[in-house]
Amino acid sequence: MTLIFHTNDSWAIEPSEILLDKNLELRARILSKELRCLVCRNESIDESNSLIAKDLRILLREMLLDGRSDKEILDYLVDRYGEYILLKPKFNKKNII
């Protein structure tokens, strides 16, 4: 994984996590703001300092480097953790209540 330090606006993301490719890093930041920290609950993984949030940020970036689409990444994470991982879950009959 190719990472490089650059200034960012989030205190949770560590310099070692940031991708060299600015387009991939932008996608990572957009996606990580849509994903809930499983420990902090009302924070995104972009904001959270928890270890699982860090692991999820790294996994997300690895999947981007592997060439996966945003949809493939989100589908994988929802399959693994359930729709709860989405800060804004899809509206359907499963989660209406």
C-alpha positions in Angstrom: 0.0 0.0 0.0 1.5 3.4 -1.0 0.8 6.0 1.6 2.2 9.5 2.1 1.8 12.2 4.7 -0.2 15.3 3.7 -2.3 17.8 5.6 -5.9 16.8 6.2 -8.9 18.1 8.0 -9.7 15.1 10.1 -7.9 14.4 13.4 -8.7 10.7 13.4 -6.9 9.8 10.1 -3.2 9.2 10.7 -0.6 10.3 8.2 0.4 6.7 7.5 -3.1 5.9 6.3 -3.3 8.6 3.6 -3.0 7.3 0.0 -0.5 8.9 -2.4 -3.1 8.9 -5.2 -5.2 12.0 -4.5 -8.2 10.6 -6.4 -8.2 7.4 -4.4 -7.7 9.3 -1.2 -10.7 11.5 -2.0 -12.9 8.4 -2.7 -11.6 6.9 0.6 -12.6 10.0 2.5 -16.0 10.2 0.9 -16.7 6.5 1.7 -15.3 6.7 5.2 -17.7 9.5 6.0 -20.6 7.2 5.1 -19.5 4.4 7.4 -20.4 4.1 11.1 -17.8 3.3 13.7 -19.0 0.1 15.3 -17.7 1.3 18.7 -18.5 5.0 18.7 -21.9 4.4 16.9 -22.7 8.0 16.0 -19.3 8.8 14.5 -18.1 7.9 11.0 -14.9 5.9 10.7 -13.4 9.1 9.3 -13.9 10.8 12.6 -13.4 8.0 15.1 -10.1 7.2 16.9 -11.2 3.7 17.7 -9.0 0.8 16.6 -11.8 -0.8 14.6 -12.3 2.5 12.8 -8.6 2.6 11.9 -8.8 -1.0 10.7 -11.8 -0.2 8.6 -10.1 2.9 7.1 -7.1 0.8 6.2 -9.3 -2.0 4.7 -11.2 0.5 2.7 -8.0 2.0 1.2 -6.6 -1.5 0.4 -9.8 -2.3 -1.4 -9.5 0.9 -3.4 -5.9 0.1 -4.3 -7.1 -3.3 -5.5 -9.4 -1.6 -7.9 -12.7 -2.2 -6.3 -15.6 0.1 -7.0 -17.4 2.1 -4.3 -20.4 -0.2 -4.6 -18.3 -3.3 -4.2 -16.6 -1.9 -1.1 -19.9 -0.9 0.5 -21.6 -4.2 -0.4 -18.7 -6.1 1.1 -18.8 -4.1 4.4 -22.6 -4.4 4.6 -22.4 -8.2 4.0 -19.8 -8.4 6.7 -21.2 -6.0 9.3 -24.9 -5.5 8.3 -26.5 -2.3 7.3 -25.8 -0.8 10.7 -22.3 0.1 9.3 -24.0 2.6 7.1 -24.6 6.0 8.7 -27.5 6.4 6.4 -28.9 2.9 5.9 -31.0 2.2 2.8 -34.7 2.6 3.5 -36.5 -0.8 3.1 -38.9 -3.1 4.8 -36.1 -4.7 6.9 -35.2 -1.5 8.7 -38.5 0.4 8.7 -39.0 -0.3 12.4 
